[in-house]
Amino acid sequence: MISFKSLCALTLTLSFYRLSAQNLYDSSFRDWDEGPIKWPDFQVSQTPDDAKYVSNITCVIFQEVEKGKVGNYRFPVLKTTTKMNKLSSWYDPDKCTDWTLRYEQTRFDILEVMRRRLQNSFNRNFLEPNLDEYYDQLINSTMDTYNRETDYGRDTLMIMRYEEMYRQELDTMKLVPAQVPVFETQNFALTFTAGLAFEKYGSTVSRGVPSVTGFKFGFGALYKKLSFGFDFTLGFAGKLRSDNFYHDTKYDYEWAKGKNVRGGNISIYGGFKIFDYSNLAITPLVGIGVTFLDQTSNVPRGNNSQSFENSEISGFRTQAGLAVDWKVRKSLNCYPQYASDYTESKIRFAITGVKSNFKSLGPTYSLNASVTFLAEGWFLK
């Protein structure tokens, strides 16, 4: 069995190994911003046997997606860096000259120019299609032309021309700020909501059950500005305030004062968004459903003397009201290998007037209020 000290030592060793491996990986690359390359940056120990040339720099454009922010809106921003892979770059010291180094540096400069062009294109619109493919082809064709016209570093006059041309572009090119991406969503979206709800009853229910407070959750869908949904509220009303509130003939059970009462509702609703701003949206709502109240009866559930049937009152429910959505966050999410989507996270404040036709008790009017977290997800076109 491994002792605690041995386990700690092993953990520290593994952590050190990970850090050392990461440091080794990081040190094998050199950024273009670090200044002109030098021969010691080419760290291959020996020249490949089948090499047709006297040197080779391996340089790449690293891409990393970060999050940009404008107000409550989050969107992807591409960060690019031109790096030299020192462990894959080599030269033959017996055959290379200073012109060879200038030839390789210019290749590095050409890639940096392409990186800045690529960065500007993504900054103008992150979702512009086929940018990577376009720049891959452009870089390959430009490098091929450069290699051919300089005779792979032998034509010093042509090296000077390329060197001057790309150095001038590096000195004058400016990066544009990252813009909010332009995109279109599909017409359909899915929604999820969860939070707290409160319902205040009028007569005749209020003489026994004044209100119900509980947890609310639901699912729904959007089509453009139209919304549809299903939600469920389950709460507690406390103890019944009067005797003989209701008689359940099925169990011959009287709803007696002092017994705990539960309540809630199941609703199907629809709405139309009449205002939709960057931080706020307003949607009138209408719906139907069922309102219910219940107590635990004195009738055992089957042969189990520890479990009892519920005595329940229910009624058809109609409702109408208004929902105000405060948009906490809007996010554009882009995944290279998967579908992209746009989401909005909101705090919804809703208030509705309700009419419930309880059996044996008659119609009862109530006021329903809720505060919920609402998430909407749209797929992009």
BALOBA-1460 file (C-alpha; in Angstrom, 3 decimals):
// residues 381
<rec num="1" residu="m" x="0.000" y="0.000" z="0.000"/>
<rec num="2" residu="i" x="1.369" y="3.425" z="-0.965"/>
<rec num="3" residu="s" x="2.080" y="5.686" z="2.005"/>
<rec num="4" residu="f" x="0.852" y="9.244" z="2.208"/>
<rec num="5" residu="k" x="4.405" y="10.611" z="1.841"/>
<rec num="6" residu="s" x="5.018" y="8.457" z="-1.227"/>
<rec num="7" residu="l" x="1.736" y="9.625" z="-2.756"/>
<rec num="8" residu="c" x="2.652" y="13.271" z="-2.175"/>
<rec num="9" residu="a" x="6.091" y="12.721" z="-3.679"/>
<rec num="10" residu="l" x="4.580" y="11.017" z="-6.730"/>
<rec num="11" residu="t" x="2.071" y="13.848" z="-7.173"/>
<rec num="12" residu="l" x="4.826" y="16.459" z="-6.997"/>
<rec num="13" residu="t" x="6.954" y="14.479" z="-9.452"/>
<rec num="14" residu="l" x="4.101" y="14.221" z="-11.959"/>
<rec num="15" residu="s" x="3.295" y="17.915" z="-11.556"/>
<rec num="16" residu="f" x="6.938" y="18.823" z="-12.140"/>
<rec num="17" residu="y" x="7.002" y="16.548" z="-15.197"/>
<rec num="18" residu="r" x="3.933" y="18.253" z="-16.661"/>
<rec num="19" residu="l" x="5.411" y="21.700" z="-16.021"/>
<rec num="20" residu="s" x="8.769" y="20.675" z="-17.485"/>
<rec num="21" residu="a" x="7.115" y="19.176" z="-20.572"/>
<rec num="22" residu="q" x="5.033" y="22.335" z="-21.036"/>
<rec num="23" residu="n" x="8.084" y="24.554" z="-20.607"/>
<rec num="24" residu="l" x="10.017" y="22.451" z="-23.104"/>
<rec num="25" residu="y" x="7.158" y="22.719" z="-25.591"/>
<rec num="26" residu="d" x="6.866" y="26.488" z="-25.107"/>
<rec num="27" residu="s" x="10.614" y="26.994" z="-25.463"/>
<rec num="28" residu="s" x="10.639" y="25.156" z="-28.787"/>
<rec num="29" residu="f" x="8.748" y="28.044" z="-30.412"/>
<rec num="30" residu="r" x="9.889" y="31.570" z="-31.116"/>
<rec num="31" residu="d" x="7.487" y="34.478" z="-31.795"/>
<rec num="32" residu="w" x="8.045" y="36.781" z="-34.765"/>
<rec num="33" residu="d" x="7.821" y="39.725" z="-32.331"/>
<rec num="34" residu="e" x="11.018" y="38.614" z="-30.598"/>
<rec num="35" residu="g" x="13.106" y="40.228" z="-33.329"/>
<rec num="36" residu="p" x="15.209" y="38.967" z="-36.247"/>
<rec num="37" residu="i" x="16.051" y="35.281" z="-36.255"/>
<rec num="38" residu="k" x="19.605" y="34.084" z="-35.674"/>
<rec num="39" residu="w" x="21.359" y="30.863" z="-36.576"/>
<rec num="40" residu="p" x="21.190" y="29.500" z="-32.993"/>
<rec num="41" residu="d" x="17.375" y="29.555" z="-33.366"/>
<rec num="42" residu="f" x="17.724" y="26.673" z="-35.850"/>
<rec num="43" residu="q" x="18.050" y="23.839" z="-33.372"/>
<rec num="44" residu="v" x="18.016" y="20.633" z="-35.412"/>
<rec num="45" residu="s" x="21.240" y="18.846" z="-34.530"/>
<rec num="46" residu="q" x="21.992" y="17.698" z="-38.065"/>
<rec num="47" residu="t" x="20.893" y="18.414" z="-41.597"/>
<rec num="48" residu="p" x="18.473" y="15.833" z="-43.083"/>
<rec num="49" residu="d" x="20.270" y="13.402" z="-45.432"/>
<rec num="50" residu="d" x="17.818" y="13.962" z="-48.299"/>
<rec num="51" residu="a" x="17.817" y="17.776" z="-48.031"/>
<rec num="52" residu="k" x="17.851" y="19.587" z="-51.378"/>
<rec num="53" residu="y" x="18.549" y="22.984" z="-49.812"/>
<rec num="54" residu="v" x="21.053" y="24.401" z="-47.343"/>
<rec num="55" residu="s" x="18.501" y="25.616" z="-44.748"/>
<rec num="56" residu="n" x="14.846" y="25.543" z="-43.792"/>
<rec num="57" residu="i" x="12.752" y="27.566" z="-41.359"/>
<rec num="58" residu="t" x="9.503" y="25.996" z="-40.131"/>
<rec num="59" residu="c" x="7.063" y="28.766" z="-39.238"/>
<rec num="60" residu="v" x="3.346" y="28.561" z="-38.554"/>
<rec num="61" residu="i" x="0.373" y="30.755" z="-37.608"/>
<rec num="62" residu="f" x="-1.074" y="29.779" z="-34.248"/>
<rec num="63" residu="q" x="-4.800" y="30.438" z="-33.769"/>
<rec num="64" residu="e" x="-6.669" y="30.774" z="-30.473"/>
<rec num="65" residu="v" x="-10.303" y="31.786" z="-30.027"/>
<rec num="66" residu="e" x="-10.988" y="34.162" z="-27.144"/>
<rec num="67" residu="k" x="-14.122" y="35.999" z="-25.984"/>
<rec num="68" residu="g" x="-14.773" y="39.608" z="-26.896"/>
<rec num="69" residu="k" x="-17.235" y="41.779" z="-24.990"/>
<rec num="70" residu="v" x="-19.482" y="44.701" z="-25.859"/>
<rec num="71" residu="g" x="-21.945" y="45.484" z="-23.064"/>
<rec num="72" residu="n" x="-23.830" y="42.273" z="-22.260"/>
<rec num="73" residu="y" x="-22.798" y="40.674" z="-25.557"/>
<rec num="74" residu="r" x="-20.052" y="38.040" z="-25.763"/>
<rec num="75" residu="f" x="-18.639" y="36.973" z="-29.110"/>
<rec num="76" residu="p" x="-15.600" y="35.040" z="-30.377"/>
<rec num="77" residu="v" x="-12.399" y="36.876" z="-31.275"/>
<rec num="78" residu="l" x="-9.537" y="35.147" z="-33.054"/>
<rec num="79" residu="k" x="-6.034" y="35.716" z="-31.690"/>
<rec num="80" residu="t" x="-3.208" y="34.782" z="-34.067"/>
<rec num="81" residu="t" x="0.555" y="34.575" z="-33.577"/>
<rec num="82" residu="t" x="3.354" y="33.865" z="-36.035"/>
<rec num="83" residu="k" x="5.838" y="31.420" z="-34.538"/>
<rec num="84" residu="m" x="9.015" y="29.668" z="-35.599"/>
<rec num="85" residu="n" x="9.337" y="26.021" z="-34.628"/>
<rec num="86" residu="k" x="12.976" y="25.916" z="-33.635"/>
<rec num="87" residu="l" x="13.096" y="22.133" z="-33.260"/>
<rec num="88" residu="s" x="11.965" y="21.672" z="-36.871"/>
<rec num="89" residu="s" x="14.227" y="24.343" z="-38.383"/>
<rec num="90" residu="w" x="17.737" y="23.508" z="-39.611"/>
<rec num="91" residu="y" x="20.715" y="24.819" z="-41.610"/>
<rec num="92" residu="d" x="24.014" y="23.591" z="-42.967"/>
<rec num="93" residu="p" x="26.744" y="25.800" z="-41.400"/>
<rec num="94" residu="d" x="29.241" y="24.813" z="-44.092"/>
<rec num="95" residu="k" x="27.088" y="26.067" z="-46.951"/>
<rec num="96" residu="c" x="25.015" y="28.927" z="-45.470"/>
<rec num="97" residu="t" x="25.838" y="32.633" z="-45.690"/>
<rec num="98" residu="d" x="24.337" y="35.830" z="-44.308"/>
<rec num="99" residu="w" x="22.145" y="35.969" z="-47.422"/>
<rec num="100" residu="t" x="20.715" y="32.596" z="-46.518"/>
<rec num="101" residu="l" x="19.645" y="33.978" z="-43.151"/>
<rec num="102" residu="r" x="18.068" y="37.015" z="-44.839"/>
<rec num="103" residu="y" x="16.263" y="34.666" z="-47.209"/>
<rec num="104" residu="e" x="14.796" y="32.709" z="-44.254"/>
<rec num="105" residu="q" x="13.958" y="35.902" z="-42.334"/>
<rec num="106" residu="t" x="11.988" y="37.177" z="-45.319"/>
<rec num="107" residu="r" x="9.978" y="33.951" z="-45.370"/>
<rec num="108" residu="f" x="9.227" y="34.612" z="-41.708"/>
<rec num="109" residu="d" x="8.220" y="38.209" z="-42.568"/>
<rec num="110" residu="i" x="5.953" y="37.062" z="-45.408"/>
<rec num="111" residu="l" x="4.079" y="34.776" z="-43.013"/>
<rec num="112" residu="e" x="3.724" y="37.618" z="-40.483"/>
<rec num="113" residu="v" x="2.196" y="39.829" z="-43.180"/>
<rec num="114" residu="m" x="-0.239" y="37.053" z="-44.062"/>
<rec num="115" residu="r" x="-1.076" y="36.622" z="-40.383"/>
<rec num="116" residu="r" x="-1.953" y="40.303" z="-40.053"/>
<rec num="117" residu="r" x="-4.113" y="40.153" z="-43.163"/>
<rec num="118" residu="l" x="-5.826" y="37.062" z="-41.764"/>
<rec num="119" residu="q" x="-6.272" y="38.748" z="-38.376"/>
<rec num="120" residu="n" x="-7.853" y="41.818" z="-39.974"/>
<rec num="121" residu="s" x="-10.209" y="39.667" z="-42.031"/>
<rec num="122" residu="f" x="-11.371" y="37.812" z="-38.916"/>
<rec num="123" residu="n" x="-11.616" y="41.062" z="-36.938"/>
<rec num="124" residu="r" x="-13.970" y="42.488" z="-39.550"/>
<rec num="125" residu="n" x="-16.210" y="39.428" z="-39.412"/>
<rec num="126" residu="f" x="-15.322" y="36.300" z="-37.466"/>
<rec num="127" residu="l" x="-17.960" y="34.277" z="-39.332"/>
<rec num="128" residu="e" x="-16.786" y="35.103" z="-42.849"/>
<rec num="129" residu="p" x="-16.805" y="31.682" z="-44.570"/>
<rec num="130" residu="n" x="-13.679" y="29.978" z="-45.964"/>
<rec num="131" residu="l" x="-11.152" y="32.503" z="-44.618"/>
<rec num="132" residu="d" x="-8.772" y="29.791" z="-43.418"/>
<rec num="133" residu="e" x="-8.886" y="27.969" z="-46.743"/>
<rec num="134" residu="y" x="-8.358" y="31.194" z="-48.686"/>
<rec num="135" residu="y" x="-5.290" y="32.212" z="-46.655"/>
<rec num="136" residu="d" x="-3.852" y="28.697" z="-46.694"/>
<rec num="137" residu="q" x="-3.876" y="28.764" z="-50.483"/>
<rec num="138" residu="l" x="-2.572" y="32.350" z="-50.583"/>
<rec num="139" residu="i" x="0.330" y="31.565" z="-48.225"/>
<rec num="140" residu="n" x="1.317" y="28.429" z="-50.131"/>
<rec num="141" residu="s" x="1.237" y="30.163" z="-53.515"/>
<rec num="142" residu="t" x="3.130" y="33.217" z="-52.197"/>
<rec num="143" residu="m" x="5.848" y="31.072" z="-50.616"/>
<rec num="144" residu="d" x="6.187" y="28.985" z="-53.776"/>
<rec num="145" residu="t" x="6.555" y="32.141" z="-55.870"/>
<rec num="146" residu="y" x="9.109" y="33.589" z="-53.450"/>
<rec num="147" residu="n" x="11.180" y="30.394" z="-53.430"/>
<rec num="148" residu="r" x="11.094" y="30.125" z="-57.191"/>
<rec num="149" residu="e" x="11.928" y="33.778" z="-57.943"/>
<rec num="150" residu="t" x="14.799" y="33.870" z="-55.423"/>
<rec num="151" residu="d" x="16.077" y="30.492" z="-56.621"/>
<rec num="152" residu="y" x="15.725" y="29.229" z="-53.047"/>
<rec num="153" residu="g" x="17.993" y="31.917" z="-51.625"/>
<rec num="154" residu="r" x="20.616" y="32.113" z="-54.391"/>
<rec num="155" residu="d" x="19.320" y="35.276" z="-56.127"/>
<rec num="156" residu="t" x="20.376" y="37.983" z="-53.680"/>
<rec num="157" residu="l" x="18.868" y="40.863" z="-55.727"/>
<rec num="158" residu="m" x="15.418" y="39.225" z="-55.639"/>
<rec num="159" residu="i" x="15.778" y="38.580" z="-51.912"/>
<rec num="160" residu="m" x="16.397" y="42.313" z="-51.410"/>
<rec num="161" residu="r" x="13.273" y="43.195" z="-53.430"/>
<rec num="162" residu="y" x="11.045" y="40.877" z="-51.393"/>
<rec num="163" residu="e" x="12.715" y="41.992" z="-48.184"/>
<rec num="164" residu="e" x="11.995" y="45.654" z="-48.900"/>
<rec num="165" residu="m" x="8.427" y="45.031" z="-50.128"/>
<rec num="166" residu="y" x="7.293" y="43.043" z="-47.101"/>
<rec num="167" residu="r" x="9.190" y="45.156" z="-44.592"/>
<rec num="168" residu="q" x="7.367" y="48.199" z="-45.918"/>
<rec num="169" residu="e" x="4.018" y="46.476" z="-45.511"/>
<rec num="170" residu="l" x="4.920" y="45.416" z="-41.973"/>
<rec num="171" residu="d" x="5.787" y="49.018" z="-41.094"/>
<rec num="172" residu="t" x="2.562" y="50.487" z="-42.502"/>
<rec num="173" residu="m" x="-0.103" y="47.835" z="-41.891"/>
<rec num="174" residu="k" x="-2.438" y="48.486" z="-38.959"/>
<rec num="175" residu="l" x="-4.699" y="45.986" z="-37.228"/>
<rec num="176" residu="v" x="-8.393" y="46.869" z="-37.167"/>
<rec num="177" residu="p" x="-10.325" y="46.386" z="-33.898"/>
<rec num="178" residu="a" x="-12.412" y="43.250" z="-33.571"/>
<rec num="179" residu="q" x="-15.966" y="43.889" z="-34.748"/>
<rec num="180" residu="v" x="-19.175" y="42.221" z="-33.573"/>
<rec num="181" residu="p" x="-19.678" y="39.314" z="-36.018"/>
<rec num="182" residu="v" x="-22.468" y="39.555" z="-38.556"/>
<rec num="183" residu="f" x="-24.701" y="36.497" z="-38.535"/>
<rec num="184" residu="e" x="-28.245" y="35.226" z="-39.035"/>
<rec num="185" residu="t" x="-30.113" y="32.758" z="-36.853"/>
<rec num="186" residu="q" x="-32.587" y="30.079" z="-37.786"/>
<rec num="187" residu="n" x="-36.263" y="30.903" z="-37.241"/>
<rec num="188" residu="f" x="-36.647" y="28.360" z="-34.418"/>
<rec num="189" residu="a" x="-35.160" y="28.373" z="-30.922"/>
<rec num="190" residu="l" x="-35.473" y="26.254" z="-27.781"/>
<rec num="191" residu="t" x="-36.004" y="27.677" z="-24.293"/>
<rec num="192" residu="f" x="-35.624" y="26.550" z="-20.704"/>
<rec num="193" residu="t" x="-36.847" y="28.363" z="-17.601"/>
<rec num="194" residu="a" x="-36.530" y="27.800" z="-13.852"/>
<rec num="195" residu="g" x="-37.196" y="29.956" z="-10.821"/>
<rec num="196" residu="l" x="-39.729" y="30.951" z="-8.175"/>
<rec num="197" residu="a" x="-43.471" y="31.614" z="-8.517"/>
<rec num="198" residu="f" x="-46.134" y="33.049" z="-6.231"/>
<rec num="199" residu="e" x="-49.901" y="32.880" z="-6.588"/>
<rec num="200" residu="k" x="-52.338" y="34.942" z="-4.502"/>
<rec num="201" residu="y" x="-55.918" y="33.566" z="-4.475"/>
<rec num="202" residu="g" x="-59.157" y="35.510" z="-4.243"/>
<rec num="203" residu="s" x="-62.431" y="34.215" z="-2.800"/>
<rec num="204" residu="t" x="-63.675" y="31.571" z="-2.328"/>
<rec num="205" residu="v" x="-60.326" y="29.784" z="-2.102"/>
<rec num="206" residu="s" x="-58.691" y="32.596" z="-0.100"/>
<rec num="207" residu="r" x="-60.762" y="31.831" z="3.009"/>
<rec num="208" residu="g" x="-58.826" y="28.567" z="3.338"/>
<rec num="209" residu="v" x="-55.703" y="28.964" z="1.177"/>
<rec num="210" residu="p" x="-54.498" y="32.567" z="0.753"/>
<rec num="211" residu="s" x="-51.454" y="31.900" z="-1.460"/>
<rec num="212" residu="v" x="-48.987" y="29.340" z="-2.811"/>
<rec num="213" residu="t" x="-45.238" y="29.875" z="-3.170"/>
<rec num="214" residu="g" x="-43.034" y="27.378" z="-4.945"/>
<rec num="215" residu="f" x="-40.578" y="26.324" z="-7.610"/>
<rec num="216" residu="k" x="-41.326" y="26.793" z="-11.297"/>
<rec num="217" residu="f" x="-39.661" y="25.213" z="-14.320"/>
<rec num="218" residu="g" x="-40.547" y="24.651" z="-17.947"/>
<rec num="219" residu="f" x="-39.541" y="24.201" z="-21.574"/>
<rec num="220" residu="g" x="-40.564" y="25.976" z="-24.723"/>
<rec num="221" residu="a" x="-39.830" y="27.042" z="-28.265"/>
<rec num="222" residu="l" x="-39.670" y="30.252" z="-30.269"/>
<rec num="223" residu="y" x="-40.571" y="30.944" z="-33.860"/>
<rec num="224" residu="k" x="-39.302" y="34.413" z="-34.749"/>
<rec num="225" residu="k" x="-41.191" y="36.608" z="-32.222"/>
<rec num="226" residu="l" x="-43.772" y="33.978" z="-31.299"/>
<rec num="227" residu="s" x="-43.182" y="31.941" z="-28.134"/>
<rec num="228" residu="f" x="-44.782" y="28.704" z="-26.954"/>
<rec num="229" residu="g" x="-44.150" y="26.862" z="-23.734"/>
<rec num="230" residu="f" x="-45.092" y="24.455" z="-21.013"/>
<rec num="231" residu="d" x="-44.362" y="25.128" z="-17.355"/>
<rec num="232" residu="f" x="-45.056" y="23.515" z="-14.025"/>
<rec num="233" residu="t" x="-45.266" y="25.104" z="-10.566"/>
<rec num="234" residu="l" x="-45.283" y="23.127" z="-7.331"/>
<rec num="235" residu="g" x="-45.455" y="24.959" z="-4.036"/>
<rec num="236" residu="f" x="-46.633" y="25.092" z="-0.439"/>
<rec num="237" residu="a" x="-49.585" y="27.017" z="0.959"/>
<rec num="238" residu="g" x="-49.083" y="26.263" z="4.643"/>
<rec num="239" residu="k" x="-51.933" y="25.107" z="6.874"/>
<rec num="240" residu="l" x="-55.620" y="25.304" z="5.959"/>
<rec num="241" residu="r" x="-57.248" y="28.287" z="7.680"/>
<rec num="242" residu="s" x="-60.846" y="27.011" z="8.003"/>
<rec num="243" residu="d" x="-62.868" y="23.834" z="8.634"/>
<rec num="244" residu="n" x="-65.143" y="22.240" z="6.061"/>
<rec num="245" residu="f" x="-63.318" y="24.018" z="3.250"/>
<rec num="246" residu="y" x="-64.044" y="21.142" z="0.909"/>
<rec num="247" residu="h" x="-65.524" y="17.644" z="1.157"/>
<rec num="248" residu="d" x="-63.953" y="14.863" z="-0.896"/>
<rec num="249" residu="t" x="-66.692" y="12.276" z="-1.435"/>
<rec num="250" residu="k" x="-64.225" y="9.768" z="-2.888"/>
<rec num="251" residu="y" x="-62.492" y="9.407" z="0.472"/>
<rec num="252" residu="d" x="-65.328" y="10.779" z="2.613"/>
<rec num="253" residu="y" x="-62.667" y="13.246" z="3.692"/>
<rec num="254" residu="e" x="-63.138" y="16.704" z="5.195"/>
<rec num="255" residu="w" x="-60.503" y="19.363" z="4.582"/>
<rec num="256" residu="a" x="-59.920" y="20.370" z="8.184"/>
<rec num="257" residu="k" x="-58.320" y="23.515" z="9.594"/>
<rec num="258" residu="g" x="-54.625" y="23.170" z="10.460"/>
<rec num="259" residu="k" x="-53.691" y="20.501" z="7.913"/>
<rec num="260" residu="n" x="-50.898" y="21.212" z="5.431"/>
<rec num="261" residu="v" x="-51.941" y="22.234" z="1.925"/>
<rec num="262" residu="r" x="-49.872" y="22.023" z="-1.244"/>
<rec num="263" residu="g" x="-50.665" y="23.661" z="-4.536"/>
<rec num="264" residu="g" x="-49.487" y="24.586" z="-7.972"/>
<rec num="265" residu="n" x="-50.394" y="24.607" z="-11.626"/>
<rec num="266" residu="i" x="-49.559" y="23.174" z="-15.026"/>
<rec num="267" residu="s" x="-49.810" y="25.645" z="-17.901"/>
<rec num="268" residu="i" x="-49.430" y="25.866" z="-21.648"/>
<rec num="269" residu="y" x="-48.825" y="29.399" z="-22.858"/>
<rec num="270" residu="g" x="-48.129" y="31.458" z="-25.942"/>
<rec num="271" residu="g" x="-46.826" y="34.974" z="-26.470"/>
<rec num="272" residu="f" x="-45.676" y="37.542" z="-29.007"/>
<rec num="273" residu="k" x="-42.623" y="39.711" z="-28.393"/>
<rec num="274" residu="i" x="-43.708" y="43.323" z="-28.963"/>
<rec num="275" residu="f" x="-40.458" y="45.005" z="-27.898"/>
<rec num="276" residu="d" x="-36.953" y="43.591" z="-28.252"/>
<rec num="277" residu="y" x="-34.025" y="45.822" z="-27.314"/>
<rec num="278" residu="s" x="-30.380" y="45.018" z="-26.572"/>
<rec num="279" residu="n" x="-31.051" y="44.717" z="-22.834"/>
<rec num="280" residu="l" x="-34.827" y="44.343" z="-22.561"/>
<rec num="281" residu="a" x="-37.709" y="42.449" z="-24.153"/>
<rec num="282" residu="i" x="-41.458" y="42.623" z="-23.419"/>
<rec num="283" residu="t" x="-43.872" y="39.798" z="-24.287"/>
<rec num="284" residu="p" x="-47.650" y="39.607" z="-23.592"/>
<rec num="285" residu="l" x="-48.666" y="36.068" z="-22.593"/>
<rec num="286" residu="v" x="-51.884" y="34.034" z="-22.711"/>
<rec num="287" residu="g" x="-52.374" y="30.449" z="-21.604"/>
<rec num="288" residu="i" x="-54.514" y="27.614" z="-20.335"/>
<rec num="289" residu="g" x="-53.903" y="24.826" z="-17.861"/>
<rec num="290" residu="v" x="-54.877" y="23.283" z="-14.565"/>
<rec num="291" residu="t" x="-54.730" y="24.726" z="-11.033"/>
<rec num="292" residu="f" x="-54.607" y="22.261" z="-8.147"/>
<rec num="293" residu="l" x="-54.599" y="22.154" z="-4.340"/>
<rec num="294" residu="d" x="-54.231" y="19.019" z="-2.233"/>
<rec num="295" residu="q" x="-54.084" y="17.632" z="1.298"/>
<rec num="296" residu="t" x="-53.009" y="14.221" z="2.518"/>
<rec num="297" residu="s" x="-56.169" y="12.263" z="3.385"/>
<rec num="298" residu="n" x="-56.760" y="9.704" z="6.127"/>
<rec num="299" residu="v" x="-57.144" y="6.853" z="3.614"/>
<rec num="300" residu="p" x="-54.101" y="4.518" z="3.495"/>
<rec num="301" residu="r" x="-52.517" y="3.912" z="0.090"/>
<rec num="302" residu="g" x="-53.260" y="0.178" z="-0.445"/>
<rec num="303" residu="n" x="-51.994" y="-1.996" z="2.404"/>
<rec num="304" residu="n" x="-49.318" y="0.493" z="3.435"/>
<rec num="305" residu="s" x="-50.432" y="2.128" z="6.669"/>
<rec num="306" residu="q" x="-47.572" y="4.643" z="6.445"/>
<rec num="307" residu="s" x="-48.670" y="6.070" z="3.073"/>
<rec num="308" residu="f" x="-51.923" y="7.916" z="2.409"/>
<rec num="309" residu="e" x="-53.942" y="8.990" z="-0.604"/>
<rec num="310" residu="n" x="-54.092" y="12.658" z="-1.573"/>
<rec num="311" residu="s" x="-57.363" y="14.575" z="-1.608"/>
<rec num="312" residu="e" x="-57.149" y="17.066" z="-4.427"/>
<rec num="313" residu="i" x="-59.120" y="20.006" z="-5.813"/>
<rec num="314" residu="s" x="-58.400" y="21.007" z="-9.408"/>
<rec num="315" residu="g" x="-59.865" y="23.351" z="-11.954"/>
<rec num="316" residu="f" x="-59.441" y="24.515" z="-15.539"/>
<rec num="317" residu="r" x="-57.179" y="27.542" z="-15.682"/>
<rec num="318" residu="t" x="-57.095" y="30.503" z="-18.094"/>
<rec num="319" residu="q" x="-54.552" y="33.284" z="-17.772"/>
<rec num="320" residu="a" x="-53.215" y="36.421" z="-19.429"/>
<rec num="321" residu="g" x="-50.397" y="38.725" z="-18.491"/>
<rec num="322" residu="l" x="-47.050" y="40.274" z="-19.339"/>
<rec num="323" residu="a" x="-43.423" y="39.105" z="-19.210"/>
<rec num="324" residu="v" x="-40.467" y="41.490" z="-18.997"/>
<rec num="325" residu="d" x="-37.071" y="39.977" z="-19.821"/>
<rec num="326" residu="w" x="-33.829" y="41.548" z="-18.666"/>
<rec num="327" residu="k" x="-31.040" y="40.208" z="-20.879"/>
<rec num="328" residu="v" x="-28.146" y="39.333" z="-18.613"/>
<rec num="329" residu="r" x="-25.912" y="37.906" z="-21.340"/>
<rec num="330" residu="k" x="-25.970" y="37.336" z="-25.090"/>
<rec num="331" residu="s" x="-23.410" y="34.910" z="-26.466"/>
<rec num="332" residu="l" x="-22.308" y="33.858" z="-29.919"/>
<rec num="333" residu="n" x="-20.681" y="30.418" z="-29.701"/>
<rec num="334" residu="c" x="-18.670" y="29.043" z="-32.605"/>
<rec num="335" residu="y" x="-17.152" y="25.572" z="-32.711"/>
<rec num="336" residu="p" x="-15.022" y="24.655" z="-35.746"/>
<rec num="337" residu="q" x="-16.214" y="21.037" z="-35.924"/>
<rec num="338" residu="y" x="-19.772" y="21.476" z="-34.659"/>
<rec num="339" residu="a" x="-22.830" y="23.632" z="-35.208"/>
<rec num="340" residu="s" x="-22.652" y="27.219" z="-34.009"/>
<rec num="341" residu="d" x="-25.355" y="28.840" z="-31.917"/>
<rec num="342" residu="y" x="-26.502" y="32.093" z="-30.395"/>
<rec num="343" residu="t" x="-27.855" y="32.130" z="-26.832"/>
<rec num="344" residu="e" x="-29.536" y="34.700" z="-24.629"/>
<rec num="345" residu="s" x="-29.652" y="34.352" z="-20.838"/>
<rec num="346" residu="k" x="-32.393" y="36.399" z="-19.194"/>
<rec num="347" residu="i" x="-34.096" y="37.108" z="-15.926"/>
<rec num="348" residu="r" x="-37.844" y="37.033" z="-16.595"/>
<rec num="349" residu="f" x="-40.307" y="38.959" z="-14.442"/>
<rec num="350" residu="a" x="-43.855" y="37.811" z="-15.247"/>
<rec num="351" residu="i" x="-47.259" y="38.700" z="-13.828"/>
<rec num="352" residu="t" x="-50.579" y="37.216" z="-14.969"/>
<rec num="353" residu="g" x="-54.201" y="37.343" z="-13.982"/>
<rec num="354" residu="v" x="-55.761" y="33.880" z="-13.604"/>
<rec num="355" residu="k" x="-59.267" y="32.408" z="-13.494"/>
<rec num="356" residu="s" x="-59.539" y="28.843" z="-12.132"/>
<rec num="357" residu="n" x="-62.851" y="26.948" z="-12.226"/>
<rec num="358" residu="f" x="-62.474" y="24.675" z="-9.194"/>
<rec num="359" residu="k" x="-64.972" y="21.819" z="-8.952"/>
<rec num="360" residu="s" x="-67.524" y="22.332" z="-6.146"/>
<rec num="361" residu="l" x="-65.939" y="25.674" z="-5.244"/>
<rec num="362" residu="g" x="-66.712" y="27.595" z="-8.412"/>
<rec num="363" residu="p" x="-64.542" y="30.159" z="-10.228"/>
<rec num="364" residu="t" x="-61.669" y="31.757" z="-8.350"/>
<rec num="365" residu="y" x="-59.543" y="34.657" z="-9.534"/>
<rec num="366" residu="s" x="-55.890" y="34.875" z="-8.612"/>
<rec num="367" residu="l" x="-52.738" y="36.843" z="-9.328"/>
<rec num="368" residu="n" x="-49.617" y="34.934" z="-10.375"/>
<rec num="369" residu="a" x="-46.111" y="36.432" z="-10.263"/>
<rec num="370" residu="s" x="-42.764" y="34.769" z="-10.976"/>
<rec num="371" residu="v" x="-39.044" y="35.479" z="-11.227"/>
<rec num="372" residu="t" x="-37.227" y="32.932" z="-13.373"/>
<rec num="373" residu="f" x="-33.989" y="32.350" z="-15.251"/>
<rec num="374" residu="l" x="-34.729" y="31.977" z="-18.966"/>
<rec num="375" residu="a" x="-32.288" y="30.614" z="-21.540"/>
<rec num="376" residu="e" x="-32.882" y="30.785" z="-25.313"/>
<rec num="377" residu="g" x="-30.753" y="28.936" z="-27.863"/>
<rec num="378" residu="w" x="-30.750" y="29.655" z="-31.607"/>
<rec num="379" residu="f" x="-28.817" y="27.764" z="-34.293"/>
<rec num="380" residu="l" x="-27.112" y="29.866" z="-36.955"/>
<rec num="381" residu="k" x="-27.953" y="29.702" z="-40.633"/>
